[in-house]
Amino acid sequence: DCTSLCQAGQAGKCTTITGDCGKFCAAAEVLAPEAGCSDQYNAYESCLGTPSTTCSNTCGAQQTALQNCGIAYCLQHTSDSNCVYVASHF
């Protein structure tokens, strides 16, 4: 799940996500469908695989697609608390 992948990424120093993974993932999991980014979110999480493979998998294309989708939504919804929270933890 997102939280365990995030924690593994932080432990392996292969993510730019900072702070509490549980809170970050809770916001991201609400934001993805709200923004119409569920497909990109699922593709990125699937690419990362398991906590043991998170830092060895190359998921740049999936990450970029998810970020681009989320950014497009959040630029139009700047007061959305999930947008604010996710953006402040990179």
Backbone as JSON Lines, residues from 0, in Angstrom:
{"i":0,"aa":"D","n":[0.84,-1.19,0.0],"ca":[0.0,0.0,0.0],"c":[0.88,1.24,0.0]}
{"i":1,"aa":"C","n":[0.27,2.35,-0.23],"ca":[1.0,3.62,-0.34],"c":[1.89,3.89,0.87]}
{"i":2,"aa":"T","n":[1.35,3.71,2.06],"ca":[2.12,4.04,3.27],"c":[3.38,3.2,3.38]}
{"i":3,"aa":"S","n":[3.27,1.9,3.16],"ca":[4.46,1.04,3.29],"c":[5.47,1.32,2.17]}
{"i":4,"aa":"L","n":[4.98,1.65,0.97],"ca":[5.89,2.0,-0.12],"c":[6.61,3.32,0.18]}
{"i":5,"aa":"C","n":[5.88,4.27,0.72],"ca":[6.46,5.56,1.09],"c":[7.51,5.39,2.19]}
{"i":6,"aa":"Q","n":[7.18,4.63,3.2],"ca":[8.12,4.39,4.3],"c":[9.38,3.69,3.81]}
{"i":7,"aa":"A","n":[9.21,2.72,2.9],"ca":[10.37,2.03,2.34],"c":[11.22,3.0,1.52]}
{"i":8,"aa":"G","n":[10.56,3.87,0.77],"ca":[11.28,4.88,-0.01],"c":[12.05,5.84,0.87]}
{"i":9,"aa":"Q","n":[11.44,6.24,1.97],"ca":[12.14,7.14,2.9],"c":[13.32,6.42,3.55]}
{"i":10,"aa":"A","n":[13.13,5.18,3.95],"ca":[14.23,4.42,4.58],"c":[15.37,4.2,3.6]}
{"i":11,"aa":"G","n":[15.03,3.96,2.33],"ca":[16.05,3.73,1.31],"c":[16.54,5.0,0.65]}
{"i":12,"aa":"K","n":[16.03,6.13,1.1],"ca":[16.42,7.44,0.56],"c":[16.22,7.53,-0.95]}
{"i":13,"aa":"C","n":[15.07,6.97,-1.42],"ca":[14.8,7.01,-2.85],"c":[13.46,7.7,-3.16]}
{"i":14,"aa":"T","n":[12.98,8.5,-2.23],"ca":[11.77,9.28,-2.48],"c":[12.01,10.72,-2.05]}
{"i":15,"aa":"T","n":[11.25,11.61,-2.68],"ca":[11.33,13.01,-2.28],"c":[10.22,13.36,-1.29]}
{"i":16,"aa":"I","n":[9.38,12.39,-0.96],"ca":[8.29,12.62,-0.02],"c":[8.86,12.75,1.39]}
{"i":17,"aa":"T","n":[8.47,13.83,2.05],"ca":[8.93,14.06,3.41],"c":[7.75,13.99,4.37]}
{"i":18,"aa":"G","n":[8.04,13.82,5.63],"ca":[6.98,13.84,6.64],"c":[6.3,12.51,6.83]}
{"i":19,"aa":"D","n":[5.12,12.56,7.4],"ca":[4.33,11.39,7.78],"c":[3.72,10.72,6.55]}
{"i":20,"aa":"C","n":[4.15,9.51,6.26],"ca":[3.66,8.79,5.08],"c":[2.17,8.48,5.19]}
{"i":21,"aa":"G","n":[1.68,8.17,6.38],"ca":[0.27,7.86,6.54],"c":[-0.61,9.03,6.17]}
{"i":22,"aa":"K","n":[-0.25,10.22,6.64],"ca":[-1.03,11.42,6.33],"c":[-0.89,11.79,4.86]}
{"i":23,"aa":"F","n":[0.33,11.67,4.32],"ca":[0.55,11.97,2.91],"c":[-0.3,11.05,2.03]}
{"i":24,"aa":"C","n":[-0.27,9.76,2.33],"ca":[-1.01,8.79,1.52],"c":[-2.52,8.97,1.66]}
{"i":25,"aa":"A","n":[-2.98,9.29,2.85],"ca":[-4.41,9.54,3.03],"c":[-4.86,10.69,2.14]}
{"i":26,"aa":"A","n":[-4.07,11.75,2.08],"ca":[-4.4,12.89,1.21],"c":[-4.31,12.49,-0.26]}
{"i":27,"aa":"A","n":[-3.28,11.76,-0.63],"ca":[-3.08,11.35,-2.03],"c":[-4.19,10.41,-2.48]}
{"i":28,"aa":"E","n":[-4.62,9.52,-1.6],"ca":[-5.66,8.55,-1.96],"c":[-7.02,9.21,-2.14]}
{"i":29,"aa":"V","n":[-7.26,10.34,-1.5],"ca":[-8.48,11.11,-1.72],"c":[-8.33,11.97,-2.98]}
{"i":30,"aa":"L","n":[-7.16,12.54,-3.14],"ca":[-6.89,13.46,-4.25],"c":[-6.93,12.76,-5.61]}
{"i":31,"aa":"A","n":[-6.39,11.56,-5.71],"ca":[-6.28,10.88,-7.01],"c":[-7.65,10.76,-7.71]}
{"i":32,"aa":"P","n":[-8.66,10.18,-7.08],"ca":[-9.94,10.1,-7.79],"c":[-10.62,11.47,-7.96]}
{"i":33,"aa":"E","n":[-10.44,12.35,-6.99],"ca":[-11.0,13.7,-7.06],"c":[-10.46,14.43,-8.29]}
{"i":34,"aa":"A","n":[-9.2,14.22,-8.57],"ca":[-8.52,14.9,-9.68],"c":[-8.64,14.14,-11.0]}
{"i":35,"aa":"G","n":[-9.25,12.96,-10.97],"ca":[-9.33,12.15,-12.18],"c":[-8.01,11.47,-12.5]}
{"i":36,"aa":"C","n":[-7.22,11.2,-11.47],"ca":[-5.88,10.63,-11.65],"c":[-5.77,9.19,-11.13]}
{"i":37,"aa":"S","n":[-6.87,8.52,-10.95],"ca":[-6.82,7.17,-10.37],"c":[-5.99,6.2,-11.21]}
{"i":38,"aa":"D","n":[-6.12,6.27,-12.53],"ca":[-5.35,5.37,-13.39],"c":[-3.86,5.61,-13.23]}
{"i":39,"aa":"Q","n":[-3.46,6.87,-13.2],"ca":[-2.04,7.2,-13.04],"c":[-1.54,6.8,-11.65]}
{"i":40,"aa":"Y","n":[-2.36,7.02,-10.63],"ca":[-2.0,6.65,-9.26],"c":[-1.79,5.14,-9.17]}
{"i":41,"aa":"N","n":[-2.73,4.38,-9.71],"ca":[-2.63,2.93,-9.65],"c":[-1.44,2.4,-10.45]}
{"i":42,"aa":"A","n":[-1.17,3.01,-11.6],"ca":[-0.03,2.58,-12.41],"c":[1.29,2.85,-11.68]}
{"i":43,"aa":"Y","n":[1.4,3.99,-11.01],"ca":[2.62,4.31,-10.28],"c":[2.81,3.38,-9.09]}
{"i":44,"aa":"E","n":[1.76,3.18,-8.32],"ca":[1.86,2.28,-7.17],"c":[2.19,0.86,-7.61]}
{"i":45,"aa":"S","n":[1.58,0.42,-8.71],"ca":[1.85,-0.91,-9.23],"c":[3.31,-1.04,-9.69]}
{"i":46,"aa":"C","n":[3.83,0.0,-10.33],"ca":[5.22,-0.02,-10.78],"c":[6.18,-0.14,-9.61]}
{"i":47,"aa":"L","n":[5.89,0.58,-8.53],"ca":[6.78,0.54,-7.37],"c":[6.87,-0.87,-6.79]}
{"i":48,"aa":"G","n":[5.81,-1.64,-6.93],"ca":[5.82,-3.03,-6.48],"c":[5.61,-3.17,-4.99]}
{"i":49,"aa":"T","n":[6.59,-3.75,-4.34],"ca":[6.51,-4.01,-2.9],"c":[7.55,-3.15,-2.19]}
{"i":50,"aa":"P","n":[7.43,-3.01,-0.87],"ca":[8.44,-2.22,-0.15],"c":[9.87,-2.68,-0.43]}
{"i":51,"aa":"S","n":[10.06,-3.97,-0.65],"ca":[11.43,-4.46,-0.89],"c":[11.96,-4.11,-2.29]}
{"i":52,"aa":"T","n":[11.06,-3.75,-3.22],"ca":[11.5,-3.41,-4.58],"c":[11.36,-1.92,-4.9]}
{"i":53,"aa":"T","n":[10.77,-1.17,-3.99],"ca":[10.47,0.24,-4.25],"c":[11.68,1.02,-4.76]}
{"i":54,"aa":"C","n":[12.81,0.86,-4.12],"ca":[13.98,1.65,-4.49],"c":[14.74,1.08,-5.68]}
{"i":55,"aa":"S","n":[14.42,-0.11,-6.11],"ca":[15.14,-0.68,-7.25],"c":[14.34,-0.58,-8.55]}
{"i":56,"aa":"N","n":[13.06,-0.29,-8.47],"ca":[12.24,-0.17,-9.67],"c":[12.37,1.23,-10.26]}
{"i":57,"aa":"T","n":[12.3,1.33,-11.57],"ca":[12.37,2.6,-12.28],"c":[10.97,2.96,-12.74]}
{"i":58,"aa":"C","n":[10.41,3.98,-12.13],"ca":[9.01,4.34,-12.4],"c":[8.86,5.81,-12.76]}
{"i":59,"aa":"G","n":[9.88,6.37,-13.39],"ca":[9.87,7.79,-13.73],"c":[8.7,8.19,-14.61]}
{"i":60,"aa":"A","n":[8.38,7.39,-15.62],"ca":[7.29,7.74,-16.53],"c":[5.95,7.75,-15.79]}
{"i":61,"aa":"Q","n":[5.75,6.75,-14.92],"ca":[4.51,6.68,-14.16],"c":[4.42,7.81,-13.15]}
{"i":62,"aa":"Q","n":[5.54,8.14,-12.52],"ca":[5.57,9.23,-11.55],"c":[5.26,10.56,-12.24]}
{"i":63,"aa":"T","n":[5.87,10.79,-13.39],"ca":[5.63,12.02,-14.13],"c":[4.17,12.14,-14.55]}
{"i":64,"aa":"A","n":[3.59,11.05,-15.03],"ca":[2.18,11.08,-15.45],"c":[1.28,11.42,-14.27]}
{"i":65,"aa":"L","n":[1.55,10.83,-13.11],"ca":[0.75,11.12,-11.92],"c":[0.94,12.57,-11.47]}
{"i":66,"aa":"Q","n":[2.18,13.03,-11.44],"ca":[2.44,14.41,-11.04],"c":[1.77,15.4,-11.98]}
{"i":67,"aa":"N","n":[1.87,15.17,-13.28],"ca":[1.27,16.08,-14.26],"c":[-0.24,16.13,-14.09]}
{"i":68,"aa":"C","n":[-0.85,14.99,-13.85],"ca":[-2.29,14.95,-13.65],"c":[-2.67,15.71,-12.39]}
{"i":69,"aa":"G","n":[-1.98,15.44,-11.3],"ca":[-2.28,16.1,-10.04],"c":[-2.04,17.59,-10.08]}
{"i":70,"aa":"I","n":[-0.95,17.98,-10.72],"ca":[-0.61,19.42,-10.81],"c":[-1.69,20.15,-11.6]}
{"i":71,"aa":"A","n":[-2.13,19.57,-12.69],"ca":[-3.16,20.21,-13.51],"c":[-4.42,20.47,-12.68]}
{"i":72,"aa":"Y","n":[-4.8,19.5,-11.88],"ca":[-5.98,19.65,-11.03],"c":[-5.73,20.67,-9.92]}
{"i":73,"aa":"C","n":[-4.62,20.55,-9.25],"ca":[-4.35,21.4,-8.09],"c":[-4.14,22.86,-8.47]}
{"i":74,"aa":"L","n":[-3.65,23.13,-9.66],"ca":[-3.51,24.52,-10.11],"c":[-4.87,25.2,-10.23]}
{"i":75,"aa":"Q","n":[-5.9,24.4,-10.49],"ca":[-7.25,24.93,-10.6],"c":[-8.02,24.85,-9.29]}
{"i":76,"aa":"H","n":[-7.45,24.16,-8.3],"ca":[-8.11,23.96,-7.0],"c":[-7.12,24.26,-5.88]}
{"i":77,"aa":"T","n":[-6.6,25.47,-5.89],"ca":[-5.51,25.83,-4.97],"c":[-5.91,25.81,-3.5]}
{"i":78,"aa":"S","n":[-7.2,25.86,-3.22],"ca":[-7.62,25.82,-1.81],"c":[-7.97,24.41,-1.35]}
{"i":79,"aa":"D","n":[-7.88,23.42,-2.24],"ca":[-8.15,22.03,-1.86],"c":[-7.1,21.59,-0.83]}
{"i":80,"aa":"S","n":[-7.56,21.22,0.35],"ca":[-6.63,20.9,1.44],"c":[-5.73,19.72,1.1]}
{"i":81,"aa":"N","n":[-6.22,18.76,0.31],"ca":[-5.37,17.63,-0.08],"c":[-4.27,18.06,-1.05]}
{"i":82,"aa":"C","n":[-4.59,18.97,-1.95],"ca":[-3.57,19.52,-2.86],"c":[-2.49,20.23,-2.06]}
{"i":83,"aa":"V","n":[-2.92,21.05,-1.12],"ca":[-1.98,21.81,-0.31],"c":[-1.08,20.86,0.48]}
{"i":84,"aa":"Y","n":[-1.68,19.84,1.09],"ca":[-0.91,18.92,1.93],"c":[0.1,18.12,1.08]}
{"i":85,"aa":"V","n":[-0.36,17.54,0.0],"ca":[0.53,16.73,-0.85],"c":[1.67,17.6,-1.39]}
{"i":86,"aa":"A","n":[1.35,18.79,-1.89],"ca":[2.38,19.66,-2.46],"c":[3.41,20.08,-1.43]}
{"i":87,"aa":"S","n":[3.02,20.2,-0.18],"ca":[3.94,20.68,0.84],"c":[4.87,19.59,1.39]}
{"i":88,"aa":"H","n":[4.7,18.37,0.93],"ca":[5.52,17.27,1.43],"c":[6.43,16.64,0.39]}
{"i":89,"aa":"F","n":[6.79,17.43,-0.62],"ca":[7.76,16.98,-1.62],"c":[9.05,17.76,-1.44]}
